[in-house]
Amino acid sequence: MTSSSSDALRDRVAVVTGASSGIGEAIALGLARGGARVIGAARRLDRLERLQARIEGEGGRAEVSELDVTDEQSCRRFVRDVIGRHGAADVLVNDAGGARGFEPVVDGDERDWREMMEANVLGLMRLTRLFLPAMIANKRGDIVQVSSIAALQPYANGAAYCASKAAVEAFAQALRFELVDTNVRQLVIQPGLVETEFSIARFHGDEQRAQDVYRGVQALNADDVADLVLFAITRPPHVCIQNMLVTPTAQASATVVARRPDR
C-alpha cells in the first residue's frame, strides 16, 4: 500500500471474523500492518492467540476473541464488548464461514446445509446488524462481505454453498440501498480459486481431495485477496468499490480452469 492509503487505516478499529486462518487471517495481518487496531474473532482461540502474537511481534496492535457467529448470544456478547471498549468498529470484515460437502442435491446432508446457512448467511447478517448502529452514528465505516464466485456462477454439487453465497449478494445489495445516505461503505468481494483450508473443510478433512482442487493451476492465495480488500477500503471516502470478482489468471469461470500437468 502507498503511505497515503496506509494512513487511512491508522488507529482505526477493525473487526475480522474468521481470522484464525485463510483469507480472514491474511486480512487481519494486512489491516494491522496498515496501522489499524485489529480485533480478530473465530472459534479457534489457540490460532487467534498465535495471530495476535505475530501482529504484536511486528509492532502492530491486536486483540482476539472467541466467537461463534452461528450463536446469537456469542455474537451479542462479542459486539457489546467491542463497542463497550472502543465505541464502534471502523471496519467490519465478515469472513467467517465456508463450504461443507460436495455432492448432488439428492444426496445432500442437511447438517452441512444448515451449517453453511447459519455461518455464511445468518452469522454475516447478524454481525452486520449488530455493528451497524454505531457505524451509522459515526457517519462512517467499511463493511467487507466475503462472498464467492459461486454466488454469481452456481455449479453442480455445490448447490447449498452457492445458495448461501447468493444470499450474501442479495443481502448486501439491499443493505446498500439502506446505507446510501450514511457514508457507510460496503465491499462484496467474490474470490474464485483460492488455496486455503477451504477445500479441506469442504471435504471433511480429506486432504487428497482438497489438494486435487488446486492441482495443475496457480491458484490465488489469501494474501492476494487481502491486498484487494485493503485497496478497496483505503480509497478516499467518496469512492466506494461495491463489488470485486477476482480469479486466478487461469480461471475463466467457476468451473472453467486451465490446468497444466507440470504444476
Backbone torsions as a table, in degrees:
resi	resn	phi	psi	omega
1	MET	NA	150.1	174.0
2	THR	-73.9	164.1	-179.0
3	SER	-62.8	-35.9	-179.1
4	SER	-67.3	-39.0	178.3
5	SER	-70.8	-34.2	177.2
6	SER	-63.4	-38.3	179.0
7	ASP	-59.6	-27.2	-178.8
8	ALA	-65.3	-20.3	-178.8
9	LEU	-101.8	-11.5	-172.4
10	ARG	-59.9	125.8	177.9
11	ASP	68.3	8.1	175.2
12	ARG	-78.1	148.3	176.4
13	VAL	-92.7	118.6	-175.0
14	ALA	-121.1	118.6	179.0
15	VAL	-98.2	129.7	179.1
16	VAL	-127.8	116.3	173.6
17	THR	-89.2	157.9	-175.7
18	GLY	65.3	30.6	-172.7
19	ALA	-83.3	1.4	-175.3
20	SER	-81.0	-10.6	-179.2
21	SER	-166.1	169.6	168.9
22	GLY	59.0	-138.0	-176.0
23	ILE	-61.9	-42.2	-179.7
24	GLY	-61.3	-44.0	178.7
25	GLU	-63.0	-43.5	-179.1
26	ALA	-64.6	-39.9	178.0
27	ILE	-65.3	-42.3	178.8
28	ALA	-59.8	-44.1	178.7
29	LEU	-62.8	-43.8	-179.7
30	GLY	-63.7	-41.8	178.2
31	LEU	-62.7	-43.1	179.8
32	ALA	-64.2	-41.2	178.8
33	ARG	-66.1	-24.2	176.9
34	GLY	-83.9	-1.7	176.4
35	GLY	105.5	-1.0	-179.7
36	ALA	-76.5	153.8	168.5
37	ARG	-88.4	110.5	-172.0
38	VAL	-93.9	134.1	172.1
39	ILE	-114.9	104.2	-179.0
40	GLY	-92.1	134.4	-176.8
41	ALA	-134.8	141.0	177.9
42	ALA	-173.9	179.7	178.9
43	ARG	-82.3	-27.5	-174.3
44	ARG	-93.1	91.5	-174.7
45	LEU	-65.7	-33.6	-179.5
46	ASP	-62.3	-39.4	178.1
47	ARG	-70.2	-37.6	177.5
48	LEU	-62.5	-39.3	179.6
49	GLU	-65.1	-34.7	175.4
50	ARG	-67.8	-38.5	176.2
51	LEU	-62.1	-44.8	179.0
52	GLN	-60.0	-44.7	179.7
53	ALA	-62.6	-38.2	179.3
54	ARG	-66.0	-46.3	179.8
55	ILE	-61.2	-47.3	-179.0
56	GLU	-67.2	-32.1	176.4
57	GLY	-65.3	-25.2	177.7
58	GLU	-91.2	4.0	179.3
59	GLY	90.3	8.2	179.9
60	GLY	-91.2	-179.9	-179.4
61	ARG	-120.2	131.4	-177.1
62	ALA	-149.7	146.9	168.9
63	GLU	-128.5	153.3	178.0
64	VAL	-132.7	153.7	-178.3
65	SER	-151.0	136.7	174.7
66	GLU	-70.6	131.0	-176.9
67	LEU	-148.1	131.9	171.7
68	ASP	-113.1	106.7	-174.8
69	VAL	-68.9	-14.2	178.1
70	THR	-84.0	-6.0	-178.2
71	ASP	-109.0	113.6	-175.9
72	GLU	-59.6	-41.2	-178.4
73	GLN	-68.4	-37.3	175.9
74	SER	-60.9	-41.9	179.2
75	CYS	-65.7	-44.0	-179.0
76	ARG	-63.5	-43.1	178.6
77	ARG	-62.2	-44.0	-178.3
78	PHE	-62.4	-49.6	-177.8
79	VAL	-66.2	-41.0	178.0
80	ARG	-59.3	-39.8	-179.9
81	ASP	-68.1	-45.0	-179.4
82	VAL	-62.6	-48.4	-178.0
83	ILE	-68.9	-34.9	177.8
84	GLY	-62.9	-33.8	-177.4
85	ARG	-93.5	-27.7	-173.1
86	HIS	-122.1	-6.2	179.2
87	GLY	85.3	-43.6	180.0
88	ALA	-169.0	162.2	169.7
89	ALA	-96.4	135.6	175.1
90	ASP	-84.5	-31.3	-179.5
91	VAL	-133.3	134.1	173.3
92	LEU	-125.6	120.4	176.3
93	VAL	-110.7	112.1	178.5
94	ASN	-92.7	91.8	-178.6
95	ASP	-111.3	-15.3	-177.0
96	ALA	-59.5	140.6	179.2
97	GLY	135.3	-165.1	-179.9
98	GLY	158.9	-167.1	-179.1
99	ALA	-113.5	146.9	175.6
100	ARG	-136.8	119.7	175.6
101	GLY	86.9	153.3	178.7
102	PHE	-151.0	84.1	-177.4
103	GLU	-152.6	164.5	177.5
104	PRO	-60.7	157.0	179.5
105	VAL	-54.8	-40.0	-176.3
106	VAL	-62.2	-24.5	179.1
107	ASP	-105.4	8.4	-174.0
108	GLY	-65.4	148.1	178.2
109	ASP	-99.2	117.5	-176.1
110	GLU	-63.7	-24.2	176.1
111	ARG	-65.0	-40.2	176.2
112	ASP	-65.2	-43.6	179.8
113	TRP	-58.9	-46.1	-177.5
114	ARG	-64.1	-40.9	-180.0
115	GLU	-62.0	-42.7	179.9
116	MET	-67.2	-43.1	-179.9
117	MET	-66.5	-39.0	-180.0
118	GLU	-65.7	-43.9	-176.4
119	ALA	-83.9	-51.3	-173.2
120	ASN	-70.6	-31.8	-174.3
121	VAL	-109.4	-65.5	-174.4
122	LEU	-65.2	-39.5	178.3
123	GLY	-62.2	-45.4	178.0
124	LEU	-62.2	-45.1	179.5
125	MET	-63.9	-42.1	-176.9
126	ARG	-63.3	-49.3	-179.4
127	LEU	-64.4	-38.4	177.7
128	THR	-60.6	-48.5	-178.0
129	ARG	-62.0	-41.5	-175.6
130	LEU	-71.4	-33.4	179.9
131	PHE	-86.1	-18.6	-172.9
132	LEU	-62.0	-45.0	-174.7
133	PRO	-54.5	-42.0	-179.8
134	ALA	-69.2	-37.0	176.7
135	MET	-62.8	-45.7	-179.2
136	ILE	-63.4	-40.8	178.3
137	ALA	-62.9	-34.8	178.4
138	ASN	-77.8	-12.8	-177.9
139	LYS	60.0	35.9	174.5
140	ARG	-168.7	163.4	176.6
141	GLY	151.7	156.8	176.6
142	ASP	-128.1	128.6	175.3
143	ILE	-115.2	128.4	177.4
144	VAL	-113.3	116.6	176.5
145	GLN	-101.6	117.0	-179.7
146	VAL	-86.3	107.4	-179.4
147	SER	-103.1	-141.9	-177.5
148	SER	-166.5	155.1	171.1
149	ILE	-56.6	-25.8	-179.7
150	ALA	-63.4	-23.0	178.0
151	ALA	-69.1	-29.8	-175.7
152	LEU	-97.6	-27.7	-174.8
153	GLN	-134.0	79.0	-178.3
154	PRO	-60.6	150.7	-177.5
155	TYR	-137.7	158.6	-179.2
156	ALA	-61.6	143.8	177.7
157	ASN	75.4	2.6	177.6
158	GLY	-128.0	27.2	-170.7
159	ALA	-57.5	-45.0	-176.4
160	ALA	-69.0	-41.9	177.7
161	TYR	-63.6	-46.0	178.3
162	CYS	-58.9	-41.5	179.4
163	ALA	-63.6	-38.6	-179.4
164	SER	-66.2	-39.3	180.0
165	LYS	-75.5	-31.8	173.9
166	ALA	-63.5	-34.9	176.9
167	ALA	-64.6	-37.7	176.4
168	VAL	-60.2	-42.1	179.6
169	GLU	-62.2	-45.2	-178.9
170	ALA	-66.3	-42.8	178.0
171	PHE	-60.2	-46.3	-177.1
172	ALA	-64.8	-39.9	-179.8
173	GLN	-66.8	-43.0	177.6
174	ALA	-63.0	-41.7	179.3
175	LEU	-64.0	-36.8	-179.8
176	ARG	-58.8	-39.2	177.1
177	PHE	-62.5	-39.1	-178.2
178	GLU	-71.1	-25.9	-174.7
179	LEU	-98.9	3.9	-169.1
180	VAL	-58.8	-27.8	-178.1
181	ASP	-110.3	24.1	-174.3
182	THR	-111.5	-11.7	-172.7
183	ASN	68.9	9.8	172.9
184	VAL	-89.9	121.8	-177.5
185	ARG	-97.5	156.5	178.9
186	GLN	-138.5	125.6	174.1
187	LEU	-108.6	130.7	170.0
188	VAL	-110.2	113.5	179.5
189	ILE	-102.7	136.3	-171.2
190	GLN	-123.3	80.9	-177.9
191	PRO	-71.8	147.2	169.4
192	GLY	-88.3	-127.9	-174.9
193	LEU	-75.7	111.5	179.0
194	VAL	-124.3	126.2	-177.5
195	GLU	-84.8	101.7	177.3
196	THR	-140.0	-159.8	175.3
197	GLU	-80.6	3.1	-176.9
198	PHE	-50.1	-52.2	-174.5
199	SER	-72.7	-29.2	175.9
200	ILE	-62.3	-42.5	177.6
201	ALA	-67.1	-41.5	-178.9
202	ARG	-59.5	-41.0	-177.1
203	PHE	-95.6	20.9	173.5
204	HIS	54.7	44.0	174.6
205	GLY	90.6	0.3	179.4
206	ASP	-77.6	96.8	-173.9
207	GLU	-68.1	-31.6	179.5
208	GLN	-65.2	-46.9	177.7
209	ARG	-62.9	-37.6	179.5
210	ALA	-64.4	-43.2	179.6
211	GLN	-63.4	-34.5	-178.7
212	ASP	-63.6	-27.6	179.7
213	VAL	-60.7	-34.9	-173.9
214	TYR	-103.9	2.7	-176.1
215	ARG	-66.7	132.8	174.0
216	GLY	80.9	8.8	-178.8
217	VAL	-144.5	143.8	173.3
218	GLN	-85.2	96.8	-179.2
219	ALA	-74.5	166.4	168.7
220	LEU	-65.7	158.8	168.7
221	ASN	-116.1	172.1	-174.9
222	ALA	-61.3	-34.9	-179.8
223	ASP	-64.4	-34.1	178.4
224	ASP	-59.6	-44.2	-179.4
225	VAL	-69.7	-41.4	179.7
226	ALA	-60.7	-40.9	179.6
227	ASP	-58.4	-40.7	-178.5
228	LEU	-70.5	-38.7	177.3
229	VAL	-62.1	-45.7	-179.5
230	LEU	-64.7	-37.6	176.0
231	PHE	-59.3	-47.0	-175.9
232	ALA	-63.7	-43.7	-173.6
233	ILE	-83.6	-6.4	175.9
234	THR	-102.5	14.1	172.8
235	ARG	-71.7	158.5	176.3
236	PRO	-55.0	153.3	-173.5
237	PRO	-55.7	-25.7	-178.3
238	HIS	-86.1	0.1	-177.8
239	VAL	-110.0	124.5	178.9
240	CYS	-126.2	115.0	172.2
241	ILE	-87.4	107.5	-170.2
242	GLN	-76.9	-43.9	-175.8
243	ASN	-138.7	145.8	-179.5
244	MET	-143.5	108.3	175.3
245	LEU	-94.7	123.6	-177.6
246	VAL	-133.5	132.1	179.8
247	THR	-135.4	163.9	167.0
248	PRO	-61.8	155.6	178.4
249	THR	-58.7	-31.5	-177.5
250	ALA	-85.8	9.9	178.7
251	GLN	-117.0	120.6	-179.6
252	ALA	-96.3	-26.3	179.0
253	SER	-156.0	-177.3	-179.0
254	ALA	-58.5	-28.9	-174.2
255	THR	-119.8	-5.0	-179.2
256	VAL	-105.6	106.4	-177.2
257	VAL	-133.3	130.0	175.5
258	ALA	-84.4	119.1	-178.5
259	ARG	-113.5	136.3	179.5
260	ARG	-111.2	132.7	-176.9
261	PRO	-65.5	-19.7	-177.8
262	ASP	-86.1	-0.6	179.8
263	ARG	-93.3	NA	NA
